[in-house]
Amino acid sequence: MTKTSMTQFLGTAIEESFMNMNTCLICRVLEVDMNLYKADVLPLNDPEATPILDVPIAFHQTDRFVIQMPYKQGDRVLVVCSQADIDPLMFGGGDAASRSFSANDALIVGGINLFTKPIQNEHPNDVVIGTKDFQTKIVLNDSGEINVKSSKFKVEADDIEFVGDTITANGKNLVTSIE
């Protein structure tokens, strides 16, 4: 084998190895189970790609709190592939397989918006939870304000407490008789 053919052989072998290593993919949700927080997805960058099934959906969460996104069929999501087998963690035990960066260890880490469908960003410096058209939203800004916009605002609570120097409705101060 000549030096050139050895170099070509090694280059081809390395390239094939990298082609079988998955790091992250932009996918379309085919089917979603929001009770088990998993989805079947199809990578968008490969016309010959096969669906990746039962991909766990990651959320911003702690032991007590979660921000849940209602993924639906057709949503575009960012999928990452773990460096190691996630089955022992997800299913509680067993031996890890020796695979790395496999589509079998994919996780949905968030939705992604394509540049072809931009969202008008009304709040570039704020934390926003809302609809993409911002007709319903909760906005937290760095001056300490929380603004809520909604067609209907419903509060269910055993106790409601308003604390403030001024409480207004439609720009007018509310006066209450507290006995």
Secondary structure as GFF3:
##gff-version 3
##sequence-region A 1 179
A	DSSP	alpha_helix	3	19	.	.	.	ID=ss1
A	DSSP	beta_strand	24	33	.	.	.	ID=ss2
A	DSSP	beta_strand	38	43	.	.	.	ID=ss3
A	DSSP	beta_strand	52	56	.	.	.	ID=ss4
A	DSSP	beta_strand	60	61	.	.	.	ID=ss5
A	DSSP	beta_strand	66	67	.	.	.	ID=ss6
A	DSSP	beta_strand	76	81	.	.	.	ID=ss7
A	DSSP	alpha_helix	87	91	.	.	.	ID=ss8
A	DSSP	three_ten_helix	103	105	.	.	.	ID=ss9
A	DSSP	beta_strand	106	111	.	.	.	ID=ss10
A	DSSP	beta_strand	127	130	.	.	.	ID=ss11
A	DSSP	beta_strand	137	140	.	.	.	ID=ss12
A	DSSP	beta_strand	146	149	.	.	.	ID=ss13
A	DSSP	beta_strand	168	169	.	.	.	ID=ss14
A	DSSP	beta_strand	172	173	.	.	.	ID=ss15
###
